[in-house]
Amino acid sequence: MFSGRGGTNSKSNLWARGCAAPFGAVIGVGLSASAAVAGESRGFVVDWFHVATAYVETNCPDGLNPLSDEFYKRELRRLGYANEEVEDLMKDFPNGGYIPVTTMRGRVDGKPVNVYANPRTQPDPNLKPVTGNRGFGFNLDGKMGDEDFIDPVSGEQGVDNQMYRAMGCIQNFAFHAPDLPIYPYAQWDITRDTAPAWLIEIRDIDDFQNDADISIVLDKSVDPIRRDTNGDALADMTLRVDPNSRSRTVIQGSIKNGVVVSEAFDANVEADPMLLPLFEFSNARLRLSLKEDGAAEGVIGGYQPWEPLYWSFAQGGWIIEHSAGIDIPGVYYALKKHADADPDPETGENKAISTAWWVDAQPAIIVYPEEAQTADATGNP
């Protein structure tokens, strides 16, 4: 099962050290001694990409949300099953007679329907949200509000990350950095041996410590990653840019005290459509540290449509729900309630939610076809 209560997937990274040292001090080491050649570029392939969790107990003072062995019993009782019937259905957990019942626990006109395809047909289980103020991301709206976080690494205040507020007290997401949230970890890891790799290129670098004008290119390769003996992406792979990629975005940015910081941007980044949504970022930001060993790590955050994010859980149905301990209709209601952008002109309900994602990247040699080299910021040759 994915729903273990302790973090077993761990990478030694910046966020483990973030509370002990200022962000710029951590990543400036080693770079000041390495002067950039005017107009230098650095290429990277994304190794890990997953929800940026920042769990501390004060973020979830009322405890964590129950796992599937508990909330299935709640739902069976709601459907009218007596306690002994519930125990009988659940006796062979994680396999057993409960599966068809809990899958079809939605009701339309009194008739069972698939609850993952129709989450509104189950009452809102009212998942416990994060109530603390520690969370990764960016101040996307330029305001300070009661729902905002303080980034534990950069110290930025007014951070908008309502996806984490909605889901951060689900046990599968309640991990301290550098431990990885288990289901997002598995979801990303299962795709990266076959899916086209994501690329980042930082261009026009004149100074690795402070440079007021650089370009950041997000793109996609036609090649997947190859792994080293630790299971990470090989460093210094040669990767070919997909000349027809819809994922190409050129962003203006700067380097401040050794930290790559983007200006606001919009981007669509394609992942494996069988398991992951199209990442449609609006008003997004990127913060990236360049490490001594040539790797990079940081955070990307922005507003995203919340329904595709829900789908990334719902598409796995009961397998994901019981294995990862994630109340999938509960996720639907939580994302809907905490969505904070792009109001529907007719209903007034927000269609987008603020998010933040961790990015780990290895150095890579990026090979551009001629048409990709001349593409503009929209990806058109």
C-alpha positions in Angstrom: 0.0 0.0 0.0 1.0 3.6 -0.6 -0.6 4.7 2.7 2.3 4.1 5.1 2.4 6.5 7.9 6.2 7.1 7.7 8.2 8.6 4.9 10.3 6.0 3.1 11.1 7.9 -0.1 13.7 10.5 0.6 16.1 12.6 -1.4 18.8 14.8 0.3 17.9 18.3 -1.0 17.6 21.9 -0.3 14.3 21.8 1.6 15.8 19.6 4.3 18.2 22.4 5.1 15.8 25.3 4.4 15.0 26.1 8.0 18.6 26.2 9.1 20.1 28.7 6.5 18.9 31.5 4.3 17.9 30.4 0.8 20.6 32.4 -0.9 23.3 31.3 1.5 22.5 27.6 0.9 22.8 27.8 -2.9 25.5 30.4 -3.3 28.2 28.1 -2.0 30.6 27.2 -4.8 29.0 29.4 -7.5 30.7 32.6 -6.6 34.1 31.0 -7.4 32.8 30.0 -10.8 32.5 33.1 -13.1 30.1 32.8 -15.9 31.1 33.3 -19.5 29.1 36.2 -20.9 25.8 34.8 -22.3 26.4 31.3 -20.8 23.6 28.7 -20.8 22.8 25.8 -18.5 20.6 22.9 -19.4 18.7 20.6 -17.1 16.4 17.6 -17.3 13.7 17.3 -14.7 14.3 14.3 -12.4 11.5 14.7 -9.8 8.3 16.7 -9.9 5.8 16.4 -7.2 3.5 18.3 -4.8 5.5 20.6 -2.5 4.5 19.4 1.0 5.6 21.1 4.1 4.1 19.1 6.9 4.6 20.0 10.5 2.1 19.0 13.3 1.1 22.6 13.8 -0.2 22.6 10.2 -2.7 19.9 11.1 -3.5 20.5 14.8 -6.8 18.4 14.6 -4.9 15.4 13.3 -4.7 13.8 9.9 -7.6 12.6 7.8 -8.5 8.9 8.1 -7.1 6.2 5.8 -9.4 4.1 3.6 -9.9 1.3 6.1 -11.6 3.9 8.3 -13.5 6.0 5.8 -14.9 3.0 3.9 -16.6 1.9 7.1 -18.0 5.4 7.5 -19.4 5.3 4.0 -20.8 1.8 4.3 -22.7 2.9 7.5 -23.9 6.0 5.7 -25.4 3.7 3.0 -27.3 1.9 5.7 -25.2 -1.2 6.4 -25.3 -2.5 10.0 -22.1 -2.7 11.9 -21.8 -6.4 11.5 -22.4 -6.2 7.8 -19.7 -3.5 7.6 -17.2 -5.7 9.4 -18.1 -8.6 7.1 -17.6 -6.6 4.0 -14.3 -5.2 5.3 -12.8 -8.4 6.7 -10.6 -9.1 3.7 -9.3 -5.5 3.4 -7.6 -4.5 1.1 -9.6 -7.0 -1.0 -13.2 -8.0 -0.4 -16.9 -7.4 -0.8 -16.7 -3.7 0.0 -15.1 -2.9 -3.4 -18.1 -2.8 -5.7 -20.2 -1.1 -2.9 -17.7 1.7 -2.2 -17.0 2.2 -5.9 -20.8 2.7 -6.5 -21.5 4.6 -3.3 -22.8 7.7 -5.2 -26.5 8.0 -5.5 -28.6 9.6 -8.3 -32.4 9.2 -7.8 -31.6 6.6 -5.3 -29.6 4.5 -7.7 -25.9 3.6 -7.3 -23.4 5.4 -9.5 -19.6 5.4 -9.8 -18.5 7.9 -7.2 -15.1 8.7 -8.8 -16.8 9.8 -12.1 -19.6 11.5 -10.2 -18.1 12.8 -6.9 -20.9 15.2 -6.2 -23.3 12.2 -5.7 -21.6 11.5 -2.3 -22.0 14.0 0.6 -19.0 16.1 1.3 -16.9 14.2 3.9 -15.3 17.5 5.0 -11.7 16.6 4.9 -9.6 18.4 7.5 -7.6 21.2 5.8 -4.2 22.6 6.8 -4.8 25.4 9.3 -1.1 26.3 9.9 0.9 28.9 8.0 3.9 26.9 6.7 3.8 26.2 3.0 5.9 26.4 -0.1 5.1 28.6 -3.1 4.7 32.2 -4.1 2.6 35.3 -3.4 0.7 35.0 -6.6 -1.9 37.7 -6.0 0.4 40.3 -4.4 -1.8 40.4 -1.3 -1.5 39.3 2.3 -4.4 37.2 3.6 -5.5 34.9 6.4 -5.3 31.9 4.1 -1.7 32.7 3.0 1.5 30.8 4.0 5.1 31.7 4.7 7.5 29.8 2.6 9.9 27.9 5.0 12.9 28.3 2.7 12.7 31.6 1.0 10.8 33.3 3.8 8.3 34.8 1.3 5.1 35.9 2.9 1.6 35.9 1.5 2.2 32.6 -0.3 -0.8 31.3 -2.2 -1.0 27.5 -2.2 -4.6 26.4 -1.6 -4.0 23.0 -3.1 -1.7 22.2 -0.2 -4.2 23.8 2.3 -6.9 21.5 0.8 -4.8 18.3 0.8 -1.9 18.7 3.2 -3.6 16.8 6.1 -4.2 13.8 4.0 -1.9 11.2 5.3 -0.3 10.5 1.9 0.8 14.1 1.7 1.8 14.7 5.4 5.6 14.4 5.0 8.5 16.4 6.2 11.0 17.4 3.5 13.1 15.7 2.2 10.7 12.8 2.5 8.4 12.6 -0.6 4.6 12.4 -0.6 4.1 8.8 -1.5 1.3 8.8 -4.1 2.7 11.8 -6.1 6.1 10.1 -5.9 4.8 6.9 -7.3 2.7 8.7 -9.9 5.7 10.6 -11.3 8.1 7.7 -11.0 6.0 5.2 -12.9 5.9 7.6 -15.9 9.4 8.8 -16.3 11.0 5.8 -18.0 8.7 6.1 -21.0 7.3 9.6 -21.0 9.2 12.4 -22.8 11.5 14.2 -20.4 10.9 17.8 -19.3 13.7 20.3 -19.9 14.8 23.5 -18.4 17.4 25.8 -19.9 18.7 29.0 -18.3 20.2 31.3 -20.9 22.1 34.6 -21.1 23.9 34.1 -17.8 26.6 36.8 -17.2 27.0 36.2 -13.5 25.9 33.2 -11.4 25.3 35.3 -8.3 23.5 38.4 -9.6 22.2 38.9 -13.1 19.2 41.2 -13.8 18.4 39.8 -17.2 18.2 36.1 -18.1 15.9 33.8 -20.0 14.4 30.6 -18.7 13.1 28.0 -21.3 10.7 25.3 -20.3 10.4 22.6 -22.9 9.9 18.9 -23.6 12.2 16.3 -25.2 11.4 13.5 -27.6 13.5 11.3 -25.4 12.8 9.8 -21.9 15.4 9.9 -19.1 17.9 7.1 -18.4 18.6 6.3 -14.8 21.8 5.9 -12.8 22.4 3.1 -10.3 20.5 5.2 -7.6 17.4 5.4 -9.8 17.9 9.1 -10.5 18.2 10.6 -14.0 21.7 10.3 -15.4 23.6 13.6 -15.3 24.8 15.1 -18.6 22.5 13.1 -20.8 22.0 14.4 -24.4 18.3 15.1 -24.9 16.6 16.2 -28.1 14.0 19.0 -28.0 10.6 18.1 -29.4 10.2 20.6 -32.2 6.4 20.3 -32.0 6.1 20.6 -28.3 3.2 22.5 -26.8 5.2 22.6 -23.6 7.7 25.3 -24.8 7.6 28.5 -22.8 10.2 31.3 -22.7 10.3 33.2 -19.5 12.2 36.3 -18.4 14.0 36.1 -15.1 17.0 37.1 -13.0 19.5 35.7 -10.6 19.5 37.2 -7.1 22.1 36.0 -4.6 22.6 32.8 -6.5 18.8 32.1 -6.9 17.1 31.9 -10.3 13.8 33.8 -10.0 11.3 34.1 -12.9 8.9 36.8 -13.7 5.2 35.8 -13.9 4.4 33.5 -16.8 1.7 31.2 -18.2 2.7 27.7 -19.4 1.2 24.4 -20.4 3.4 21.4 -19.6 2.5 18.0 -21.0 3.0 14.9 -18.9 1.9 11.3 -19.4 -1.8 11.8 -20.2 -2.7 8.3 -18.8 -1.7 9.3 -15.2 -1.0 13.0 -15.0 -3.0 16.1 -16.1 -1.8 18.7 -18.5 -0.2 21.2 -16.1 -1.8 24.5 -17.1 -0.1 27.2 -15.1 -1.2 30.8 -15.1 0.4 33.7 -13.3 3.1 31.2 -12.3 6.6 31.7 -10.8 9.7 29.6 -10.7 12.5 29.7 -8.1 15.5 27.5 -8.8 18.9 27.0 -7.1 22.0 26.0 -9.1 24.0 23.5 -7.1 27.7 22.9 -6.9 27.4 19.5 -8.6 25.6 21.0 -11.6 22.1 20.0 -10.5 19.2 22.3 -9.8 16.3 22.3 -7.4 13.5 24.6 -6.6 9.7 25.3 -6.7 7.3 26.1 -9.4 3.9 27.5 -8.4 0.9 29.1 -10.0 -2.8 28.8 -10.6 -4.1 25.7 -12.2 -7.6 24.4 -13.2 -8.6 22.2 -10.2 -10.8 19.7 -12.0 -7.8 18.1 -14.0 -6.0 17.8 -10.7 -8.9 16.0 -9.3 -9.0 13.7 -12.3 -5.3 12.7 -11.7 -6.6 10.9 -8.5 -10.0 9.8 -9.8 -8.7 8.1 -12.9 -7.3 5.3 -10.7 -10.6 4.7 -8.9 -10.7 2.4 -5.9 -7.2 1.2 -6.5 -5.8 4.6 -5.7 -8.3 5.3 -3.1 -7.7 2.2 -1.0 -4.0 1.9 -1.7 -3.1 5.6 -1.1 -5.6 6.2 1.6 -7.0 9.2 -0.3 -10.8 9.9 0.0 -11.2 10.8 -3.7 -14.7 12.5 -3.5 -13.3 14.3 -0.4 -10.5 15.6 -2.6 -13.1 16.9 -5.1 -14.9 18.8 -2.5 -11.7 20.1 -0.9 -10.3 21.4 -4.1 -13.6 23.0 -5.1 -13.9 24.7 -1.7 -10.4 26.1 -1.6 -10.1 27.1 -5.2 -9.0 30.8 -5.3 -8.9 32.0 -8.9 -10.7 32.3 -12.2 -14.3 32.7 -11.1 -16.9 31.3 -13.5 -18.9 34.3 -14.9 -22.2 32.5 -14.4 -21.8 30.7 -11.1 -19.0 32.7 -9.4 -17.3 29.5 -8.4 -13.5 29.5 -8.8 -12.2 27.2 -11.5 -8.5 27.4 -10.6 -6.5 26.8 -7.5 -3.1 28.0 -6.4 -0.4 25.3 -6.3 3.3 24.6 -5.7 5.4 21.7 -7.0 9.0 20.7 -6.1 11.4 20.4 -9.0 14.7 18.4 -8.9 16.8 18.5 -12.1 20.0 17.0 -13.4 22.4 18.8 -15.7 21.7 17.8 -19.4 23.0 18.6 -22.9 20.0 19.9 -24.8 20.1 19.5 -28.5 17.8 21.8 -30.5 16.5 21.1 -34.0 16.8 24.3 -36.1 13.0 25.0 -35.8 13.2 24.8 -32.0 16.2 27.2 -31.9 14.2 29.9 -33.7 10.9 29.3 -31.8 9.4 32.3 -30.1 7.8 32.5 -26.6 4.6 30.9 -27.9 6.5 27.9 -29.3 5.8 28.9 -32.9 8.8 28.7 -35.3 
